[in-house]
Amino acid sequence: MNVKALYTVLLAALVCFFLPAAGAAAEVITDKSFGEANEIVIDFAAPMDPATVGNTDNYTVYEKDDPDIRLQLDEVIVADDRLSATLVFADALNTTQTHIVTAEGISGRAEETFAVAQSYLGYLFSVLIGALLIKNFVFTKYLGLCVFFGTSKRKTTAKGMGVVFTLVMVTSGLMSWFFYQFILKPYHLTFLQIVVFIGLTSLTVQAVDTVLRKVNPVLFNSFGVFLVLVIANCVVIAVPLIMASNEYNFSETFMLSLGAGGGFLLALYLMSSVSERMSLARIPPSFKGLPIAFIVAGQFAMAFLGFSGLKLF
Amino acid sequence: MANDKNNFQLVANGILAENPIFKLALSMCPAVGISTTVMNGFMLGVAVLFVQVFSSVTISVFKDYIHPRIRIPTYTLTIATWVTVIDLSLAAALPEAYAKMGIFVKIIVAFAIITMRLEMFACKEKVSSSFWDGLGMGLGFLVGMVVIGFVRELLGSGAILGYDVLGFKPLLFFILPSAGFFVVGLMMAFFNYIEDRYKRSKGQK
C-alpha cells in the first residue's frame, strides 16, 4: 500500500477542507490552537488592545455539532507582548470536536468567526491509537473472544492470525465504507447494513483466500487455515458497524480498521506469550484450559484500562 | 434423520449438556461484555433465542433447496436477515434497553453458536426437531447470560433486576466491565469443580 500517496491526498483534502475557515480570519488572527485541557490559544498579526481582546464578553465559543451549547469562558489572558490571547474555559474541552469561536470588536471589526480544530493527521492518529489501545476491541470492547481464546495458544499461530485479520479487516472495512456511503445511504437502504456488511466480509475472506492461494502459496500455506475463522468473528463485522454509526470518512475508516486489526494482533500476541508460559505452570485442575485463560484476559483488560485517558494530541 | 432424541431431550441438551456459554465456550463476547445486570443478559438472550429458532427453522425448511457448496453463505445471510428483524424491532419497541446493549445485538450475526447449530443440526433434521434444538440452544444461552448477569449484579451492586436486595455492595469490582472475564472464568472453574467432584463420587460408588 502506497502510504505516501495516501498522505498526500489526505493533506490536499485537509487543506481544501480548512481553507475557507482559515481565509475568513487570516488578516488579524494568524494562528489558533488548543492549549492545555481547557484552553484555546489565539495568535494575532499585530499587538491588540488588551481591553477588547481580554474581555470575556466579546467571545462566544461552541462545539460545531452543538451550536446551542455555549461553552463557559472563565477568563482571557492576554500575553505581555499583546500578540496572543489564551481563552480559559470552566471545563476541559473535547479536543476531538471542532470548536467555533466568535470574537467581537477585534481590531475594529464587528465580528470575527473562526474554527479551532486539531491537526487532522493528529486526529487520524488518535483514531488509530484509540482503536489499538484505548478501546482495544478484545480487552475493552469484548469482541472476537471466540477466536481470541481459540488461537492464542502459540505465538506463531497468534501472529499469523493477527496479520490475516488485519488484512481482511482493512479490506472489508474500506469496501463497507464505499457501499455504505455510495449505495446504502443515497438509496435509504441503511436498514440492510447488517446483511450487506456480513456479505462483504464473507466476500473479502473468499477473495483474500483466492488471491493469496495464487500470489503467494507459501504465505497461504501458513495463514490459509485462519481465513475460515475470520468469518466467525465479531470484530470483523463490528468495524463496519462502528464506521456506519460514527459516520466516519474514508481515512478515518482506514485508521479504525487498521487499529482494530493491530489491536487484535497485539492482544493475541500478548495472550499467546502468557499461554506458552502457562503450559509449564501448575494450574489447579478445575482452572485448566479456558477458566485460567479468562482470568489472564481479565488481568490484561484491567491493564488496558490504564490506557483510558491517554491523549497524544 | 438420525435423531433419536425427543423434543424435551433436545431442549435439555441445549441448556445443560451442550450449554453454549459454559460447555461449548462459544459466543463469549456478550457473556463478558454486557452481562452486568440480569436484565441486559435476559434481553440479549431473548434476541439470540429468536434468531436461533427462526434461523434453524428457516434452514430446515429449505434444506433440500440449498446447494451444499453455498451453504455457509446461505446460513450467514439467513442469520443476517433475522438479526436485522430483531435489531429493528428492539430499537423500535424498547429503545432504552436497546441503547444499553449497543452494538451487541447486531453482532449476533457473527455468533459462532448459531452457524454451528445450522451446520450440525438444522441442515439435516426435520423442521420440528430443528425448532426444539434451536429453542434449547437459545434457552441455554439465555440461561447462561442470566446466571452471569445474576452473579455480577448481586455481587457488584447488591441488587437483582434493579431492586436492592442486599442493602450493600459486596464487590463493586464485579460491575466493572473488565470483571466480566473474571466472573466467567471463575464460574467456569466452579462448574468444572462441581462436575469433577460429581464424577469422582460416582466413580467411588
Chai-1 contact restraints between the chains, C-beta under 6 A:
chainA,res_idxA,chainB,res_idxB,connection_type,confidence,min_distance_angstrom,max_distance_angstrom,comment,restraint_id
A,Y142,B,C29,contact,1.0,0.0,6.0,A-B,restraint_1
A,Y142,B,V32,contact,1.0,0.0,6.0,A-B,restraint_2
A,Y142,B,G33,contact,1.0,0.0,6.0,A-B,restraint_3
A,L143,B,C29,contact,1.0,0.0,6.0,A-B,restraint_4
A,L145,B,M28,contact,1.0,0.0,6.0,A-B,restraint_5
A,L145,B,C29,contact,1.0,0.0,6.0,A-B,restraint_6
A,C146,B,L26,contact,1.0,0.0,6.0,A-B,restraint_7
A,C146,B,M28,contact,1.0,0.0,6.0,A-B,restraint_8
A,C146,B,A112,contact,1.0,0.0,6.0,A-B,restraint_9
A,I194,B,A80,contact,1.0,0.0,6.0,A-B,restraint_10
A,I194,B,V83,contact,1.0,0.0,6.0,A-B,restraint_11
A,I194,B,T84,contact,1.0,0.0,6.0,A-B,restraint_12
A,I194,B,K106,contact,1.0,0.0,6.0,A-B,restraint_13
A,I194,B,V109,contact,1.0,0.0,6.0,A-B,restraint_14
A,V195,B,A80,contact,1.0,0.0,6.0,A-B,restraint_15
A,I198,B,T76,contact,1.0,0.0,6.0,A-B,restraint_16
A,I198,B,A80,contact,1.0,0.0,6.0,A-B,restraint_17
A,I198,B,V109,contact,1.0,0.0,6.0,A-B,restraint_18
A,S202,B,P73,contact,1.0,0.0,6.0,A-B,restraint_19
A,S202,B,T76,contact,1.0,0.0,6.0,A-B,restraint_20
A,A232,B,A112,contact,1.0,0.0,6.0,A-B,restraint_21
A,C234,B,C29,contact,1.0,0.0,6.0,A-B,restraint_22
A,C234,B,I107,contact,1.0,0.0,6.0,A-B,restraint_23
A,C234,B,A110,contact,1.0,0.0,6.0,A-B,restraint_24
A,I237,B,A110,contact,1.0,0.0,6.0,A-B,restraint_25
A,L241,B,I103,contact,1.0,0.0,6.0,A-B,restraint_26
A,L241,B,K106,contact,1.0,0.0,6.0,A-B,restraint_27
A,S286,B,A189,contact,1.0,0.0,6.0,A-B,restraint_28
A,S286,B,N192,contact,1.0,0.0,6.0,A-B,restraint_29
A,S286,B,Y193,contact,1.0,0.0,6.0,A-B,restraint_30
A,F287,B,A189,contact,1.0,0.0,6.0,A-B,restraint_31
A,L290,B,A25,contact,1.0,0.0,6.0,A-B,restraint_32
A,L290,B,M188,contact,1.0,0.0,6.0,A-B,restraint_33
A,P291,B,G185,contact,1.0,0.0,6.0,A-B,restraint_34
A,P291,B,M188,contact,1.0,0.0,6.0,A-B,restraint_35
A,P291,B,A189,contact,1.0,0.0,6.0,A-B,restraint_36
A,F294,B,F181,contact,1.0,0.0,6.0,A-B,restraint_37
A,F294,B,V184,contact,1.0,0.0,6.0,A-B,restraint_38
A,F294,B,G185,contact,1.0,0.0,6.0,A-B,restraint_39
A,I295,B,F182,contact,1.0,0.0,6.0,A-B,restraint_40
A,I295,B,G185,contact,1.0,0.0,6.0,A-B,restraint_41
A,A297,B,F181,contact,1.0,0.0,6.0,A-B,restraint_42
A,G298,B,S178,contact,1.0,0.0,6.0,A-B,restraint_43
A,G298,B,F181,contact,1.0,0.0,6.0,A-B,restraint_44
A,G298,B,F182,contact,1.0,0.0,6.0,A-B,restraint_45
A,A301,B,S178,contact,1.0,0.0,6.0,A-B,restraint_46
A,A301,B,F181,contact,1.0,0.0,6.0,A-B,restraint_47
A,M302,B,S178,contact,1.0,0.0,6.0,A-B,restraint_48
